[in-house]
Amino acid sequence: METDWIIRPERPEDRRETETLVREAFWNRYRPGCTEHFVLHRYRTDPAFVPELDFVMEERGRLVGQIVFSRASLALDGGGTFPVWTFGPLAIHPDCQRRGLGLALLDHALEAARGMGVGAVCMEGALDFYRHAGFDLASKLHLHCDGEPPDAEVPYFLARELVPGFLRGVEGSYRTPRGYFAADDDPAGFAAFEATFPPKEKALGPGQLPQSCQSCGMPLARNEDCGTEADGGRNFDYCKCCYAGGRFLRDFTMEEMIDHCAGFLDGENKHLPSPVSEAQYRERMRAFFPRLKRWRTPPGNAVSV
């Protein structure tokens, strides 16, 4: 079947247009604003980046899609590591979505990966979309998602063998490569990079991933729940009770924040089917809080099609 598009390797002169495409595709898609264009910008110089699997889709002389791949690994249950690969961002321009272009681009890239000897691909995404590219729950292949119980069936952690039997006898835990946390690792660098693009308004909206304050964990459901910067603009990482005027309102350690939040437990228990004790609450928060931006040391995959 003839098409109006071609898939080809990305060229250096494409890079700014590709980053703009990714920004347009992801803006306010999963969270207020996006960072995927910065991830792509930084990933090209990351040792895990696979330049042979850096593709763009072009339609009538205009870039409408892109995909990149990264090397990754499994931490084996018995010790050691095992090589796998991942991909993302995968983006199709908003004007061209829902035409099957994303799946066509992904299928092309996976065939190229197979041709390079890539044995298995792990990623985080929506099974309803990725099952059409041969992905299934990674737990069926005895793989675990880092940070989740080993026996959990994590609905967004997916995998596919490109070489049949490549993962036979392999059991291990997958962690998203550090390169995908570029904006968390270097917030100043991200802010400077973002400033080179035309301004766009960030907003909470329907269909996004659940957002929560990255200091106390409180859900952020409305723009009005968010903190503010020194210039009065909204900060979508932190709630108004934790952050205002460009600074944290309480100079807490993580343990002090847990103490503070535990004071609201009686009210929280009124909304829970099974109330938890303070000891149980503190144990859960000591596991949960290190995942929040304010308290973590940054150690993923993204699609907008």
C-alpha positions in Angstrom: 0.0 0.0 0.0 1.4 3.4 -1.0 1.7 6.0 1.7 2.5 9.7 1.9 5.1 9.2 4.6 8.6 7.8 4.9 10.7 6.6 7.8 14.4 7.5 7.9 17.2 8.1 10.3 17.2 11.4 12.1 19.8 13.9 10.8 21.6 16.5 12.9 19.7 19.3 11.0 16.4 17.7 12.1 17.1 17.9 15.8 15.4 21.2 16.7 12.4 20.4 14.6 12.2 16.9 16.2 12.4 18.4 19.7 9.7 20.9 18.8 7.5 18.0 17.5 8.0 16.1 20.8 7.2 19.2 22.9 3.9 19.7 20.9 3.0 16.0 21.2 3.5 15.7 24.9 2.5 19.2 26.2 -0.1 18.7 29.0 -0.6 15.1 27.8 0.5 13.2 30.9 1.2 16.1 33.3 1.2 19.9 33.1 3.8 20.9 30.5 6.3 18.2 29.6 9.9 17.2 29.8 10.2 14.7 27.0 11.8 17.1 24.5 14.6 17.8 27.0 15.0 14.0 27.6 15.5 13.6 23.8 17.9 16.6 23.7 20.1 15.1 26.4 19.8 11.5 25.4 21.6 11.9 22.1 24.9 12.2 24.1 24.0 9.5 26.7 26.2 6.4 26.5 23.0 4.3 26.5 21.6 6.0 23.4 21.4 3.8 20.3 22.0 6.1 17.3 21.2 3.4 14.8 17.6 3.3 16.1 17.0 7.1 16.0 14.2 7.5 13.5 11.9 10.2 12.2 8.8 10.0 10.1 8.4 12.5 7.3 5.2 13.3 5.5 5.2 15.6 2.4 8.5 17.2 3.6 7.4 17.8 7.2 8.5 15.8 10.3 5.4 14.2 11.9 6.9 11.5 14.1 10.0 10.3 15.9 11.3 7.4 18.1 14.6 6.7 19.9 16.0 3.6 21.7 18.2 3.1 24.7 20.2 0.3 26.2 18.9 -0.9 29.6 19.4 -3.9 31.9 17.7 -6.2 34.3 19.0 -6.7 37.8 18.8 -10.5 38.0 17.2 -12.1 41.0 20.2 -14.3 41.5 22.7 -11.5 41.1 24.3 -9.8 38.1 22.7 -8.0 35.2 21.1 -9.0 31.8 21.0 -6.7 28.8 17.6 -5.5 27.4 16.6 -2.4 25.5 13.9 0.2 25.8 12.5 3.1 23.7 11.0 6.5 24.0 10.0 9.1 23.5 7.8 8.0 20.7 5.8 10.9 19.4 3.4 11.7 16.5 2.5 15.4 15.9 -0.9 16.2 17.4 -2.3 17.0 13.9 -1.4 13.5 12.7 -2.4 11.3 15.6 -5.0 8.5 15.5 -4.0 7.5 12.0 -1.9 4.5 12.8 1.4 6.4 12.3 2.7 5.7 15.7 2.3 1.9 15.3 3.8 2.0 11.8 6.8 3.9 13.2 7.2 1.5 16.2 6.9 -1.6 14.0 9.6 -0.2 11.7 12.0 0.5 14.6 11.4 -2.9 16.2 12.3 -4.6 13.0 15.4 -2.6 12.7 16.3 -3.5 16.3 15.7 -7.2 15.6 18.1 -6.8 12.7 20.7 -5.5 15.0 20.4 -8.5 17.3 18.3 -6.8 20.0 16.7 -9.7 21.9 14.1 -8.1 24.2 12.5 -4.7 24.8 11.0 -3.5 28.1 9.0 -0.4 28.5 6.3 1.4 30.5 3.1 2.3 28.7 -0.5 1.5 27.9 -1.1 -2.2 27.1 -4.2 -1.3 25.0 -1.9 0.5 22.5 1.3 -1.6 22.7 -0.4 -5.0 22.5 -0.8 -4.2 18.8 3.0 -4.1 18.5 3.4 -7.5 20.2 3.9 -6.3 23.8 2.4 -8.0 26.9 2.6 -7.8 30.6 6.3 -8.2 31.6 5.3 -10.3 34.6 4.3 -13.1 32.2 8.0 -13.3 31.3 9.0 -13.3 35.0 10.2 -9.7 35.0 9.5 -7.2 37.8 9.3 -3.4 37.8 11.7 -1.7 40.2 9.9 -0.3 43.2 7.0 -2.7 42.9 6.5 -6.1 44.7 8.2 -8.9 42.8 5.0 -10.8 42.4 2.9 -7.8 41.3 1.3 -7.8 37.9 2.1 -4.2 37.0 -0.3 -3.1 34.3 2.0 -0.6 32.7 5.2 -2.6 32.7 5.4 -4.3 29.4 7.9 -6.4 27.5 8.4 -8.2 24.1 11.0 -10.7 23.0 12.3 -9.9 19.5 14.3 -13.1 19.6 12.1 -16.0 20.7 13.4 -17.5 23.9 15.8 -14.6 24.6 14.4 -14.3 28.2 14.0 -18.0 28.9 15.2 -18.7 32.4 15.8 -15.0 33.1 14.1 -13.4 36.2 15.0 -9.9 37.2 14.0 -6.4 37.9 13.8 -3.5 35.4 14.7 0.1 36.3 14.0 2.9 33.8 17.4 4.2 32.6 18.6 7.3 34.4 18.7 9.3 31.2 14.9 9.6 31.3 15.2 11.6 34.5 17.2 14.4 32.8 14.9 17.2 33.9 15.0 16.0 37.5 18.7 15.6 37.5 19.3 19.1 36.0 16.3 21.4 36.7 18.3 24.5 35.9 19.4 23.0 32.5 15.9 22.0 31.7 14.6 25.5 32.6 17.2 27.1 30.3 16.4 24.7 27.5 12.6 25.3 27.9 13.2 29.0 27.7 14.4 28.7 24.1 10.9 27.6 23.0 7.8 29.8 22.6 5.9 30.1 25.9 3.0 27.6 26.4 0.5 27.4 29.3 0.8 24.5 31.6 -2.4 23.1 33.1 -3.9 20.2 35.0 -6.5 18.4 32.8 -8.5 15.2 32.2 -6.7 12.1 31.0 -3.4 13.0 32.7 -1.6 10.7 35.1 -2.6 11.3 38.7 -0.6 14.2 40.0 0.5 14.7 43.6 2.5 17.1 45.6 6.2 16.1 45.4 6.7 17.2 49.0 3.8 15.8 51.0 2.0 13.5 48.5 -1.3 15.4 48.5 -3.3 14.9 45.3 -3.3 17.8 42.9 -6.6 17.8 41.1 -7.0 21.5 40.2 -4.7 24.3 39.2 -5.8 26.1 42.4 -4.3 23.3 44.5 -0.7 24.1 43.2 2.0 26.2 44.8 3.3 29.4 43.3 6.7 30.7 42.1 8.2 34.0 43.1 6.6 35.7 40.0 3.2 34.4 40.9 3.1 31.6 38.3 1.9 28.2 39.3 4.3 25.4 40.3 2.8 22.1 39.4 5.2 20.0 41.4 4.1 21.2 44.8 0.9 22.0 46.6 0.1 25.5 48.0 0.5 24.2 51.5 4.1 23.2 50.9 5.4 25.8 48.4 4.6 29.4 47.8 6.4 32.5 46.5 9.2 30.3 45.1 10.1 28.6 48.3 9.2 25.7 50.6 7.1 27.0 53.5 8.5 24.5 56.0 12.2 23.6 56.2 11.5 19.9 57.0 13.5 16.8 56.7 11.7 13.9 55.1 11.0 12.4 58.6 9.7 15.7 59.8 7.3 15.8 56.9 6.1 12.3 57.7 5.5 13.5 61.3 3.5 16.5 60.0 1.4 14.4 57.7 0.7 11.8 60.3 -1.2 14.5 62.2 -3.9 14.3 59.5 -4.3 10.5 59.8 -7.6 10.5 61.7 -9.2 12.6 58.9 -7.7 10.3 56.2 -8.9 7.2 57.9 -12.5 8.4 57.5 -12.1 8.0 53.8 -10.4 4.6 53.8 -12.3 1.3 53.6 -9.9 -0.1 56.3 -8.3 2.4 58.7 -4.6 2.1 59.2 -2.6 2.6 62.4 -0.1 5.3 62.8 2.7 2.7 62.7 1.4 1.3 59.5 1.0 4.8 58.0 4.6 5.7 58.9 6.0 2.5 57.4 4.1 3.2 54.1 5.2 6.8 54.0 8.9 5.8 54.5 8.6 3.7 51.4 6.6 6.2 49.4 8.2 9.6 50.2 11.6 8.7 48.7 9.9 8.5 45.3 8.8 12.2 45.6 10.9 14.8 43.9 11.7 16.7 47.0 13.1 13.7 48.8 14.6 11.5 46.2 18.0 11.3 44.5 16.9 10.6 40.9 18.0 7.1 40.0 10.1 6.8 31.8 9.2 5.7 28.5 6.9 8.0 26.8 4.6 7.9 23.9 2.3 10.4 22.3 0.7 9.0 19.2 
